[in-house]
Amino acid sequence: MKILILGGGQVGETLAEHLASEAFDVTLVDRDEERLAELRDRLDIQTIAGWASHPDVLRRAGIEDADMLIAVTGSDEVNMIACQVSHTHFHTPRKIARVRAAAYLDREDLFDKDHVPIDVLINPEQVVTEQIRRLLEHPGALQVLDFAEGRVQLVAVRAHAGSPLVGQELRYVRKQLPNVSTRVAAIFRRGSPILPTGGTTIEADDEVFFIAAAEHINAVMGEITRVERAFKRIMIVGGGHIGERLASAIEPYFSVKLIERNRSRCEHLAESLHNTVVLQGDATDQDLLLEENIEQVDAFCAVTNDDEVNIMSSLMAKRLGVRQVMTLIGKPAYVDLVQGGDIDIAISPQHTTTSEVLKYVRRADVARAHSLRRGAAEAIEAIAHGDAKNSKVVGKYVKEIDLPPGTTIGAIVRGNEVLVTYSDVVVQSEDHVILFLTDKKYIPQVERLFQVGLSFF
């Protein structure tokens, strides 16, 4: 598959790195020639210097035979025009664009083939907002991912000493939770993956990924990690697009304070938000945090566009008594450095954007795909089609499916029914099969499993 990426910023870089590592034919367009030289030296990609929406630049980049255009420049307008040019002049099959301005997104009739022909809209701010909202709903979770329109969730937690299931074999889970269907999809121990079996023992500090119906998530979490009381008081740092969206989404359910440095932005926020206390000030000012009773805050969310401010304010908040801190990190190299210490959760908008794109580059029918552990692992919701004659999965018991190494089937969603898979489940056509891969190099093998033979057509 030939993919053209417009924009060499952090999002474009992360997408190019991820897709090139899977042997896609990637060309990246940007105006900054020094930036392109740096990316070309490090990644197995082609680069073209020029204005991303200009037809001659797109032609030089190979748009005429590209399968997909991903426009993630810093300008909504450039992204939109690039999609228009690609559609009108080059008939590009799929066009994905990042559009952030609410003035555009609020117009539902704007984005279609007769107006602005964008097939998939990506709004990283909205994706990050949803990610933080889910984490606030599940105190103690490191990651919460939705599948099957929210009916099933994959959750990562840190196992804590003294929790009921720590020191127990996984087969004990069914005895401990007789009325809850759940399955451990993977365990990462000291950074290395362990493929779970019934005899696998959960150890303290393991990073455990489990899957269950959404209504059972908190019950399972209580068995693996320490029980956390529900969050009530939230402090947000940064009143930009993400901070405003987050405050608006959670203020009906939590007591929210928001700190923003810019006075005019504070005035806008005070008018647009209804139940959020807006404070003008510097979130790295210890006196301000103490004045606002930081020690009583349950969750601290630093979401400015400045990594250093986010990191420093989060470290200060944690040391002043906040239960959990979540920190937005723009530079991917910082994520592994800061998460797991005083910063509980580091959120990378680049990786959330990558997850939004992944399902469109998969060669099987994929409803959702999530990049995990900074791109090393992946969770996929694949749809089974066909019958026993032309499918490698339909009509087979789960135990009969020839899964590649490090791959587990966590659940099957059949209509409104959630089946946490065991050996006696037979895959049916149109089932949504949720898989966890600890090593993404086996993705092509999974894709081939869910591709139907010619007799299907």
KAWONOR-V452926 format. One record per helix or strand of 3 or more residues. SS is the DSSP state (a for helix, b for strand). FROM is the first residue (numbers start at 1). LEN is the number of residues. If there is no record, write none. Layout:
ss->[SS | SS]
from->[FROM | FROM]
len->[LEN | LEN]
This chain:
ss->[b | a | b | a | b | a | a | b | a | b | a | b | a | b | a | b | a | b | b | b | a | b | a | b | a | b | a | a | b | a | b | a | b | a | b | b | a | b | b | b | a | a]
from->[2 | 10 | 25 | 33 | 46 | 55 | 63 | 68 | 76 | 94 | 102 | 120 | 124 | 141 | 148 | 152 | 172 | 182 | 192 | 207 | 214 | 233 | 241 | 255 | 263 | 276 | 286 | 294 | 299 | 307 | 324 | 332 | 345 | 349 | 366 | 377 | 398 | 407 | 417 | 432 | 440 | 454]
len->[5 | 11 | 6 | 10 | 4 | 6 | 3 | 4 | 15 | 5 | 4 | 3 | 14 | 7 | 3 | 7 | 5 | 8 | 3 | 7 | 11 | 5 | 10 | 6 | 10 | 5 | 6 | 3 | 4 | 13 | 5 | 7 | 3 | 13 | 7 | 7 | 3 | 8 | 3 | 6 | 10 | 3]
